[in-house]
Amino acid sequence: MTDPADDAQWMRLALEQAALAHAAGEVPVGAVVVHAGRVVGRGHNRPVGLHDPTAHAEVTALREAAATLGNYRLDGCTLYVTLEPCAMCSGAMLHARLARVVFGAADPKTGVAGSVLDLFAQPRLNHRTVVQGGVLAEACGALLSDFFRTRRQEARLTHHPLRDDCVRTPDERFHGLPGYPWAPHWIADLPALAGLRLHYLDEGPRDAPRTWLCLHGNPAWSYLYRRMLPVFLDAGDRVVAPDLPGFGKSDKPKKEGAHSFGWHRQVLLELVERLDLQRVVLVVQDWGGLLGLTLPMAAPQRYDGLLVMNTTLGTGDVPLGAGFLAWREMVARNPEFGVGRLFARGNPHLSAQECAAYDAPFPDRGHRAALRAFPALVPDHPDAQGAAVSREARAFWRDRWQGRTLMAVGEQDPVLGPAVMQALRQDIRGCPEPLVLPQAGHFVQEHGERIAQEAVGYFRP
């Protein structure tokens, strides 16, 4: 049995486990089992991720402790848990013959160690487990309060009213997408959004050593980064991947004229500030680069690295390439082009379900204004909107950029391929020779596992 004087020390370890649950989007409860002065079992809530109603922190910790000690009877052990245990977990604790159970915050709704009832005090049970509550209760409760406050905010945004001049893709269009298991996040109160609802992914610990800010282009959305995100997350990093207004799960203005270079840039600037992103590796491709490459000069202290793929700066003083002009003309002639078919042509390794996922945000013409608008928004003369700020960005990357850069190029890209990328490389201070993927085309992220693996090592803190 542990010394009660050490309870706070062991509860802090349980709080560390709770933080892991919080980072995974689970209710932040953590537990540790201690025997003879050492931790023999650890656990945090995982019922959502494991699709297992029994995967509570306490049960997971009990299982690990039993395996460590080679006995399902945990005589002489103490279990520390950040939240008063429920009936299921309390029954498991009694069955394990724990000597003590120490919890942090009380649970007035489901706690059975004194709140709803006291299972441990039932006289007809043939084992007595000593229970102590309230250890680091404030810290344990604060983590839970923060989690549920965020959930309530997200729930309000999920039901956020739709502006009359916008459409919203039905949620069922996104059900069961292959390789895209991450929980949605929403924001609607950025000044530039003016009440429009923006979707973004936000995975990994908030205090991670790196944050990968992944910006997509046209006609893609955050689904494009599904091959790269797991590599970044496995490295212990944070990943933020927004859907630009008009794309993915974000609200979609009905009129093409609602879209402009300046508006989309301002939305991204405000999102970075609101999320207070630090130690950022900026990951860009296509319009993600046209817009994203103009962001760091506004707050260079936030950015440590640049991972740049098949994109350019729209400075307006360099003629647009033949490949891009052909793309612009194709969209003008065929505004209802098939997004999934476009991805299939350049990426024959994609399944039919993956190609269909790219069509998911755009069920009809009314949802496609951004797809029609974006080709014409690329600055093509010095006075075009976005050209001046892009020239400022070019000067920033040439003269002021202090971070590290990794360039990856899909060699088969007819629009923003090797020649365009080599020209961009000359404008980025300290940019080494690019990583060239011979089999990849414009949407190089569809071959992104290798790129992400290279990047994790290259940008290691």
C-alpha positions in Angstrom: 0.0 0.0 0.0 1.3 3.5 -0.8 2.0 6.1 1.7 -0.8 8.8 1.7 1.9 11.4 1.9 2.9 10.5 -1.6 -0.6 10.7 -3.1 0.0 14.0 -4.9 3.1 12.7 -6.6 1.3 9.7 -8.0 -1.8 11.7 -9.0 0.5 14.0 -11.1 1.4 10.9 -13.1 -2.3 10.2 -13.5 -2.8 13.7 -14.8 -0.1 13.1 -17.4 -2.2 10.2 -18.6 -5.3 12.4 -18.6 -3.5 14.8 -20.9 -2.9 12.0 -23.4 -6.7 11.4 -23.5 -7.3 15.1 -24.0 -4.9 15.3 -26.9 -6.7 12.3 -28.5 -10.1 13.9 -28.2 -11.2 11.6 -25.3 -12.7 12.6 -22.0 -9.5 13.5 -20.1 -9.3 10.9 -17.4 -6.0 9.2 -16.5 -5.0 6.5 -14.0 -1.9 4.7 -12.7 -1.6 1.7 -10.5 1.3 1.7 -7.9 2.8 -1.2 -6.1 5.8 -1.1 -3.7 6.7 2.4 -4.8 6.7 1.9 -8.6 4.1 2.3 -11.3 3.0 -1.1 -12.6 0.0 0.1 -14.7 -1.0 3.2 -16.7 -4.1 4.1 -18.6 -6.1 6.9 -20.1 -9.6 7.0 -21.6 -9.8 5.4 -25.0 -13.4 4.2 -25.6 -13.9 6.4 -28.6 -10.7 5.6 -30.3 -10.9 1.9 -29.6 -14.7 1.6 -30.1 -14.7 -0.1 -26.7 -17.1 0.9 -23.9 -14.8 -0.7 -21.3 -11.7 1.2 -22.3 -11.8 3.6 -19.4 -8.6 4.8 -17.9 -8.9 2.6 -14.7 -9.7 -0.6 -16.6 -6.7 0.0 -18.9 -4.4 0.6 -16.0 -5.7 -2.5 -14.1 -5.1 -4.7 -17.2 -1.5 -3.4 -17.5 -0.9 -3.9 -13.8 -2.2 -7.4 -13.8 0.0 -8.3 -16.8 3.0 -6.7 -15.1 2.5 -8.5 -11.8 1.3 -11.8 -13.4 -1.8 -11.9 -11.3 -5.3 -10.5 -11.7 -5.4 -10.0 -7.9 -3.7 -6.7 -7.2 -3.1 -7.1 -3.5 -1.2 -4.2 -1.9 -1.7 -1.9 -5.0 -3.2 1.6 -5.0 -5.0 3.0 -8.1 -4.8 6.7 -8.7 -7.4 8.2 -11.1 -8.2 11.8 -11.9 -12.0 11.4 -11.7 -14.2 9.5 -9.3 -14.7 6.0 -10.7 -17.9 4.8 -12.3 -19.8 1.6 -11.3 -18.0 -0.5 -14.0 -14.5 0.6 -13.0 -15.3 0.3 -9.3 -16.5 -3.2 -9.7 -13.2 -4.1 -11.5 -11.3 -2.5 -8.7 -13.1 -4.5 -6.0 -12.6 -7.7 -8.0 -8.9 -6.9 -8.3 -8.7 -6.6 -4.5 -7.0 -3.2 -4.6 -5.8 -1.9 -1.2 -6.6 1.7 -2.0 -8.3 3.9 -4.6 -7.4 7.6 -4.7 -9.3 9.9 -7.0 -9.0 13.6 -7.8 -12.3 15.3 -8.9 -15.7 14.1 -7.7 -18.2 13.0 -10.4 -21.7 14.0 -9.2 -23.3 12.3 -12.2 -21.8 8.8 -12.4 -19.3 8.6 -9.5 -19.9 5.6 -7.1 -17.2 6.4 -4.5 -19.5 8.7 -2.6 -21.3 10.9 -5.1 -24.2 9.0 -6.7 -23.6 6.1 -4.3 -20.7 4.5 -2.4 -20.1 1.1 -3.8 -17.0 0.7 -1.8 -19.0 1.0 1.5 -21.4 -1.8 0.8 -21.2 -4.1 3.8 -22.2 -7.3 2.0 -19.1 -7.1 -0.3 -16.4 -9.4 0.9 -13.5 -7.0 0.2 -12.8 -3.6 1.7 -10.9 -1.1 -0.4 -9.9 2.2 1.3 -11.0 5.2 -0.8 -9.5 8.7 -0.7 -11.0 11.5 -2.8 -10.0 15.1 -3.5 -6.3 14.7 -4.2 -5.3 17.5 -6.6 -9.0 17.9 -7.2 -8.6 21.4 -8.6 -6.1 20.4 -11.3 -8.1 17.3 -12.2 -11.3 19.2 -12.4 -9.8 22.0 -14.5 -8.7 19.6 -17.2 -12.2 18.2 -17.4 -13.8 21.6 -17.3 -11.6 22.8 -20.2 -12.5 19.7 -22.2 -16.2 20.0 -21.9 -16.2 23.8 -22.3 -14.4 23.2 -25.7 -16.9 20.5 -26.6 -19.8 22.8 -25.8 -18.3 25.5 -28.0 -17.8 23.1 -30.9 -21.4 21.8 -30.5 -22.6 25.4 -30.8 -20.5 25.8 -33.9 -21.8 22.5 -35.3 -25.3 24.0 -35.2 -24.1 27.5 -36.2 -26.7 29.2 -38.4 -25.9 29.3 -42.1 -25.6 32.7 -43.8 -28.1 33.3 -46.5 -25.4 33.8 -49.1 -23.7 30.5 -48.3 -24.3 26.8 -48.6 -23.1 24.0 -46.3 -22.3 20.5 -47.5 -24.4 17.9 -45.7 -22.5 16.0 -43.0 -23.5 12.6 -44.5 -21.3 13.4 -47.5 -18.3 13.0 -45.3 -19.2 9.7 -43.5 -16.8 6.8 -43.8 -14.2 8.6 -45.9 -11.2 6.2 -46.3 -8.1 7.3 -44.3 -9.7 10.3 -42.7 -10.6 9.4 -39.1 -9.9 12.8 -37.4 -12.5 14.8 -35.4 -13.7 18.1 -36.9 -13.1 21.4 -35.4 -15.0 24.6 -36.2 -14.6 28.3 -35.8 -17.0 31.1 -36.9 -16.0 34.2 -34.9 -12.9 35.3 -36.8 -13.6 38.9 -38.0 -12.8 38.0 -41.6 -15.3 35.1 -41.6 -18.2 37.4 -40.8 -20.2 34.5 -39.4 -19.2 31.9 -41.9 -18.2 28.6 -40.4 -14.6 27.3 -41.0 -13.6 23.7 -40.6 -10.1 22.6 -39.5 -8.3 19.6 -38.2 -6.3 20.0 -35.0 -4.5 16.9 -33.8 -1.7 16.2 -31.4 -0.6 17.9 -28.2 -0.9 21.6 -28.0 2.6 21.9 -26.5 4.2 19.8 -29.1 7.8 20.6 -30.2 6.5 21.3 -33.7 3.2 22.3 -35.3 2.7 21.4 -39.0 0.3 24.0 -40.6 -0.9 22.2 -43.7 -2.6 24.3 -46.4 -4.4 22.8 -49.4 -5.1 24.2 -52.8 -7.8 24.2 -55.5 -9.8 21.9 -55.9 -8.6 19.9 -52.9 -9.3 20.1 -49.1 -7.7 18.8 -45.9 -8.3 15.3 -47.1 -5.3 15.8 -49.3 -3.0 15.5 -46.2 -4.3 12.2 -44.9 -1.1 10.3 -45.9 1.2 12.8 -44.2 -0.7 13.5 -40.9 -0.1 10.1 -39.4 3.7 10.5 -39.9 3.7 13.9 -38.2 1.4 12.7 -35.3 3.5 9.6 -34.7 6.5 11.9 -34.2 4.6 13.5 -31.3 3.8 16.7 -33.2 0.7 18.8 -33.6 -1.0 19.2 -37.0 -3.5 21.9 -38.0 -5.1 21.6 -41.4 -7.9 24.0 -42.3 -10.4 23.9 -45.2 -10.4 27.2 -46.9 -13.8 28.9 -47.2 -15.6 27.3 -50.2 -13.8 24.0 -49.8 -14.1 20.8 -47.7 -16.3 21.0 -44.7 -16.2 24.8 -44.5 -19.1 26.9 -45.5 -19.3 27.9 -49.2 -20.3 31.3 -50.5 -22.7 30.9 -53.4 -21.2 33.6 -55.5 -17.8 33.5 -57.2 -17.3 37.2 -56.4 -17.2 36.5 -52.7 -13.7 35.0 -53.1 -10.6 37.1 -53.3 -6.9 36.7 -52.6 -7.0 39.2 -49.8 -10.0 37.7 -48.0 -8.6 34.2 -47.9 -5.2 35.4 -46.7 -6.8 37.4 -43.9 -8.8 34.4 -42.8 -5.6 32.4 -42.5 -3.8 35.2 -40.7 -6.6 35.4 -38.1 -6.7 31.6 -37.7 -3.0 31.4 -36.9 -3.4 34.2 -34.4 -6.5 32.7 -32.8 -5.0 29.3 -32.4 -1.7 30.9 -31.2 0.4 28.6 -33.4 4.0 28.5 -32.4 7.1 26.6 -33.7 5.3 26.2 -37.0 6.5 24.3 -40.0 4.4 25.7 -42.9 3.4 23.0 -45.3 2.1 24.3 -48.6 1.1 23.3 -52.2 -0.8 24.9 -55.0 -3.0 27.7 -53.6 -1.8 26.7 -50.2 1.5 28.2 -51.3 0.1 31.2 -53.2 -1.6 32.2 -49.9 0.6 30.5 -47.3 3.9 31.9 -48.5 2.6 35.4 -47.7 1.9 34.5 -44.1 5.2 34.2 -42.2 6.4 37.8 -42.9 3.4 39.0 -40.8 4.6 37.1 -37.7 8.1 35.5 -38.5 8.6 34.5 -34.8 5.9 31.9 -35.2 7.6 30.0 -38.0 10.6 27.7 -37.8 10.3 25.8 -41.1 8.9 25.6 -44.6 7.9 22.4 -46.5 7.0 23.6 -50.0 5.5 21.5 -52.7 4.4 22.3 -56.3 3.4 25.9 -55.9 4.6 29.4 -56.7 4.3 33.1 -55.6 1.8 35.2 -57.5 3.9 38.3 -57.8 2.3 39.5 -61.1 5.6 40.5 -62.6 6.4 37.0 -64.0 4.4 35.5 -66.8 2.1 32.6 -65.8 3.2 29.3 -67.3 1.6 27.6 -70.2 0.5 24.7 -68.0 -1.4 27.1 -65.6 -3.0 29.0 -68.5 -4.2 25.7 -69.9 -5.7 24.8 -66.5 -7.4 28.2 -66.3 -8.9 27.8 -69.7 -10.1 24.3 -69.0 -12.0 25.4 -65.9 -13.6 28.3 -67.8 -14.8 25.9 -70.5 -15.8 23.1 -68.1 -16.8 24.6 -64.8 -18.5 21.4 -63.7 -15.3 19.3 -64.2 -15.2 16.1 -62.0 -12.8 16.7 -59.1 -12.5 13.0 -58.3 -11.8 12.2 -62.0 -9.1 14.9 -62.0 -7.3 13.2 -59.0 -7.7 9.8 -60.6 -6.0 10.8 -63.8 -2.9 12.0 -62.0 -2.9 9.4 -59.3 -3.8 6.0 -60.7 -3.0 4.3 -57.4 -6.1 5.9 -55.7 -9.1 3.8 -55.0 -12.5 4.7 -56.3 -13.5 5.6 -52.7 -10.6 8.0 -52.3 -11.4 9.7 -55.6 -15.0 10.0 -54.5 -13.9 11.7 -51.2 -12.6 14.6 -53.3 -16.0 15.0 -54.8 -17.7 14.9 -51.3 -17.6 18.6 -50.6 -19.2 19.6 -53.9 -22.6 17.9 -54.4 -23.9 20.3 -57.0 -23.1 23.6 -58.9 -24.2 25.7 -55.9 -21.3 24.3 -53.8 -18.6 24.9 -56.5 -18.2 28.7 -56.6 -14.7 28.6 -55.2 -13.6 26.0 -57.8 -14.7 28.3 -60.5 -13.3 31.4 -58.9 -9.8 30.4 -57.9 -8.1 30.0 -61.3 -8.9 33.6 -62.2 -7.6 34.9 -58.8 -4.0 33.9 -59.4 -2.3 37.4 -59.9 -1.3 37.8 -63.6 -0.2 41.4 -63.7 1.5 43.7 -61.2 -1.7 45.5 -60.1 -3.7 42.4 -59.5 -5.0 41.8 -56.0 -2.4 39.8 -54.1 0.5 40.7 -56.4 2.0 43.4 -54.2 1.8 41.4 -51.0 3.3 38.4 -52.9 6.2 40.6 -54.0 6.7 41.6 -50.4 6.7 37.9 -49.5 9.3 37.2 -52.2 11.6 39.8 -50.6 11.0 38.3 -47.2 12.0 34.8 -48.4 15.0 36.1 -50.2 16.4 38.3 -47.5 14.8 37.8 -44.1 13.8 34.1 -43.8 15.8 32.6 -40.9 14.2 29.1 -40.8 14.9 25.9 -42.6 13.3 24.9 -45.9 12.6 21.5 -47.5 11.3 21.4 -51.1 9.5 18.4 -52.6 8.5 18.3 -56.3 6.1 16.0 -58.1 8.0 15.7 -61.4 4.9 14.8 -63.5 3.1 18.1 -62.7 2.3 20.0 -66.0 1.2 23.1 -64.1 3.6 23.8 -61.3 6.4 21.3 -62.0 10.2 21.2 -61.7 10.9 24.4 -63.8 8.5 26.5 -61.7 9.8 25.0 -58.5 13.4 25.7 -59.3 12.5 29.3 -60.0 10.8 29.5 -56.6 13.8 27.8 -55.0 16.0 30.8 -56.1 13.7 33.1 -54.1 13.9 31.2 -50.8 17.0 31.8 -48.8 18.9 28.7 -47.9 16.6 26.3 -49.8 18.5 23.1 -50.7 18.1 21.0 -53.8 14.5 19.6 -53.8 13.4 16.1 -53.1 12.1 15.0 -56.5 9.4 12.3 -56.8 9.4 11.0 -60.3 6.1 9.3 -60.1 4.2 12.2 -58.5 2.2 14.8 -60.3 0.6 18.1 -59.1 -1.0 16.7 -56.0 2.2 15.5 -54.6 0.7 14.8 -51.2 -0.8 11.7 -52.6 2.8 10.3 -52.4 3.2 12.1 -49.1 4.4 9.4 -46.7 8.0 9.6 -48.0 7.9 13.4 -47.9 6.6 13.5 -44.4 9.2 11.0 -43.2 12.0 13.1 -44.7 10.5 16.2 -43.2 10.2 14.8 -39.7 13.9 14.1 -39.6 14.9 17.2 -41.4 13.0 19.6 -39.1 13.8 17.7 -35.9 14.1 20.3 -33.1 
